[in-house]
Amino acid sequence: MQELIIIGGGPAAAGAAVYSARKKIKTLIITPEFAGQSVVSNEIGNWIGSKSISGLDLSKNLEDHVRSFVGPDLAIEEDKVVAVSKVEKGFIITTEKGKSFDTHTILVASGSRRKRLGIPGEDRLDGKGVAWCATCDAPLFSGVDVVVIGGGNAGLESVLDLHAYAKKIYLLHRRDNLKADEVTQEKVRALSNVEIILNTEPKEILGDNFVSGIRCLDKVANEEKTLPVSGIFIEIGSLPNSDFVKDLVERNVIGEIVVDHKTQSSSLPGIWAAGDVTDVLYKQNNISVGDAIKAILSIFDYLHHHHR
Ligand SMILES: Cc1cc2nc3c(=O)[nH]c(=O)nc-3n(C[C@H](O)[C@H](O)[C@H](O)COP(=O)(O)OP(=O)(O)OC[C@H]3O[C@@H](n4cnc5c(N)ncnc54)[C@H](O)[C@@H]3O)c2cc1C
């Protein structure tokens, strides 16, 4: 039986693993990969201790640090958690590969995944013009017209990534004003090849073997129009990976795990959560790590009182 199972392989899980190993808590990490969401970033400039680091190097550094502790107190299982059930002495965790593990406590650090539009053409043309990472894929759209969907920071940052490559960029947003930071908005508004289209909802992604356009609805004029584009970047937010504990812990309306922000404990004793899977207001690498460390210190106290 494990004392702790950490679910995830991003910054929160890595920070937690380093602290749990140093506290000699018998820990298993279950994750399909060691890569946080910012693995796709070319340059991260706010990871404390590095003036500039790529997302890939950041993930590799975190993984190396975690792996340096593998031994009697820390093991890694490359798998995905699909279910968690409560038993008398703790929990049973079941994975996608059909394995199960017993544990006294759990730290959920499974982050979040991209929200999808849920419109015709999105799945069929995924990877065939429908794209999810401007930083990674912008050069593939050199000299063609593209649409970026989403008026938050992620959407506008995608526009900034694309503007050096794409011929024209339509920024589509369903509301009447953009949500991104003012500074980012100013940078986007200064670009000559960007057209901002507000109050407009995407309805269908068009194309046979590759994206050829997007049909959308202008909600103010109540008129449909088609933008002929070859690329569609979807940046409409993310959803927490918390379904496997949905019957055990309190979650908010969007599925984020509600935690006590002093200790990161969930509503069910024995389960903690940290990082983007929680209802923390600001989703950042450094915050995820810090919150995960708070969780480990709290789990250490809990294990002393209940299981040691
Ligand atoms: C494009 C982009 C750029 C960003 N740039 C920055 C930046 O410059 N600076 C900054 O501070 N923040 C940045 N962020 C935000 C930052 O990446 C997140 O706040 C951070 O990654 C959250 O870390 P996390 O460990 O909570 O979750 P995640 O990074 O989402 O990691 C979750 C981990 O859990 C694993 N997992 C998921 N489901 C399961 C499951 N069922 N079982 C087991 N494992 C599972 C995943 O494989 C992954 O390893 C960026 C985000 C994006 C999308």
The ligand as an SDF file (V2000), in Angstrom:
LIG
                    3D

 53 58  0  0  0  0  0  0  0  0999 V2000
    0.4330   27.2550  -24.4310 C   0  0  0  0  0  0  0  0  0  0  0  0
    0.5970   27.5320  -22.9550 C   0  0  0  0  0  0  0  0  0  0  0  0
    1.6160   28.3460  -22.5230 C   0  0  0  0  0  0  0  0  0  0  0  0
    1.7780   28.6170  -21.1610 C   0  0  0  0  0  0  0  0  0  0  0  0
    2.7900   29.4360  -20.7610 N   0  0  0  0  0  0  0  0  0  0  0  0
    2.9860   29.6710  -19.4570 C   0  0  0  0  0  0  0  0  0  0  0  0
    4.0580   30.5040  -19.0170 C   0  0  0  0  0  0  0  0  0  0  0  0
    4.7970   31.0680  -19.8320 O   0  0  0  0  0  0  0  0  0  0  0  0
    4.2190   30.6680  -17.6810 N   0  0  0  0  0  0  0  0  0  0  0  0
    3.4080   30.0740  -16.7490 C   0  0  0  0  0  0  0  0  0  0  0  0
    3.6490   30.2340  -15.5550 O   0  0  0  0  0  0  0  0  0  0  0  0
    2.3840   29.3000  -17.1340 N   0  0  0  0  0  0  0  0  0  0  0  0
    2.1430   29.0840  -18.4560 C   0  0  0  0  0  0  0  0  0  0  0  0
    1.0910   28.3200  -18.8590 N   0  0  0  0  0  0  0  0  0  0  0  0
    0.2290   27.7360  -17.8080 C   0  0  0  0  0  0  0  0  0  0  0  0
    0.9090   26.5030  -17.2140 C   0  0  0  0  0  0  0  0  0  0  0  0
    1.3490   25.6620  -18.2640 O   0  0  0  0  0  0  0  0  0  0  0  0
   -0.0440   25.7440  -16.2970 C   0  0  0  0  0  0  0  0  0  0  0  0
   -0.4920   26.6030  -15.2670 O   0  0  0  0  0  0  0  0  0  0  0  0
    0.6590   24.5400  -15.6710 C   0  0  0  0  0  0  0  0  0  0  0  0
    1.1270   23.6560  -16.6750 O   0  0  0  0  0  0  0  0  0  0  0  0
   -0.2580   23.7790  -14.7380 C   0  0  0  0  0  0  0  0  0  0  0  0
    0.4670   22.7200  -14.2250 O   0  0  0  0  0  0  0  0  0  0  0  0
   -0.2420   21.4120  -13.6550 P   0  0  0  0  0  0  0  0  0  0  0  0
    0.8650   20.5130  -13.2040 O   0  0  0  0  0  0  0  0  0  0  0  0
   -1.2900   21.7850  -12.6960 O   0  0  0  0  0  0  0  0  0  0  0  0
   -1.0150   20.7490  -14.8760 O   0  0  0  0  0  0  0  0  0  0  0  0
   -0.6020   20.3520  -16.3510 P   0  0  0  0  0  0  0  0  0  0  0  0
    0.5580   21.1310  -16.8310 O   0  0  0  0  0  0  0  0  0  0  0  0
   -1.8700   20.3890  -17.1320 O   0  0  0  0  0  0  0  0  0  0  0  0
   -0.1410   18.8420  -16.2070 O   0  0  0  0  0  0  0  0  0  0  0  0
   -1.0540   17.8160  -15.9970 C   0  0  0  0  0  0  0  0  0  0  0  0
   -0.3570   16.4730  -16.0440 C   0  0  0  0  0  0  0  0  0  0  0  0
   -1.2890   15.4670  -15.6290 O   0  0  0  0  0  0  0  0  0  0  0  0
   -1.3050   14.4180  -16.5750 C   0  0  0  0  0  0  0  0  0  0  0  0
   -2.6570   13.8170  -16.5460 N   0  0  0  0  0  0  0  0  0  0  0  0
   -3.8040   14.3090  -17.0650 C   0  0  0  0  0  0  0  0  0  0  0  0
   -4.8310   13.4660  -16.8430 N   0  0  0  0  0  0  0  0  0  0  0  0
   -4.3090   12.4210  -16.1490 C   0  0  0  0  0  0  0  0  0  0  0  0
   -4.8640   11.2200  -15.6310 C   0  0  0  0  0  0  0  0  0  0  0  0
   -6.1540   10.9170  -15.7870 N   0  0  0  0  0  0  0  0  0  0  0  0
   -4.0320   10.3510  -14.9960 N   0  0  0  0  0  0  0  0  0  0  0  0
   -2.7250   10.6470  -14.8310 C   0  0  0  0  0  0  0  0  0  0  0  0
   -2.1530   11.7620  -15.3060 N   0  0  0  0  0  0  0  0  0  0  0  0
   -2.9320   12.6410  -15.9500 C   0  0  0  0  0  0  0  0  0  0  0  0
   -0.9470   15.0880  -17.8940 C   0  0  0  0  0  0  0  0  0  0  0  0
   -0.4510   14.1200  -18.8220 O   0  0  0  0  0  0  0  0  0  0  0  0
    0.1190   16.0700  -17.4350 C   0  0  0  0  0  0  0  0  0  0  0  0
    1.3600   15.4120  -17.3030 O   0  0  0  0  0  0  0  0  0  0  0  0
    0.8960   28.0400  -20.2070 C   0  0  0  0  0  0  0  0  0  0  0  0
   -0.1380   27.2140  -20.6460 C   0  0  0  0  0  0  0  0  0  0  0  0
   -0.2980   26.9580  -22.0070 C   0  0  0  0  0  0  0  0  0  0  0  0
   -1.4290   26.0690  -22.4710 C   0  0  0  0  0  0  0  0  0  0  0  0
  1  2  1  0
  2  3  1  0
  2 52  2  0
  3  4  2  0
  4  5  1  0
  4 50  1  0
  5  6  2  0
  6  7  1  0
  6 13  1  0
  7  8  2  0
  7  9  1  0
  9 10  1  0
 10 11  2  0
 10 12  1  0
 12 13  2  0
 13 14  1  0
 14 15  1  0
 14 50  1  0
 15 16  1  0
 16 17  1  0
 16 18  1  0
 18 19  1  0
 18 20  1  0
 20 21  1  0
 20 22  1  0
 22 23  1  0
 23 24  1  0
 24 25  2  0
 24 26  1  0
 24 27  1  0
 27 28  1  0
 28 29  2  0
 28 30  1  0
 28 31  1  0
 31 32  1  0
 32 33  1  0
 33 34  1  0
 33 48  1  0
 34 35  1  0
 35 36  1  0
 35 46  1  0
 36 37  1  0
 36 45  1  0
 37 38  2  0
 38 39  1  0
 39 40  1  0
 39 45  2  0
 40 41  1  0
 40 42  2  0
 42 43  1  0
 43 44  2  0
 44 45  1  0
 46 47  1  0
 46 48  1  0
 48 49  1  0
 50 51  2  0
 51 52  1  0
 52 53  1  0
M  END
$$$$
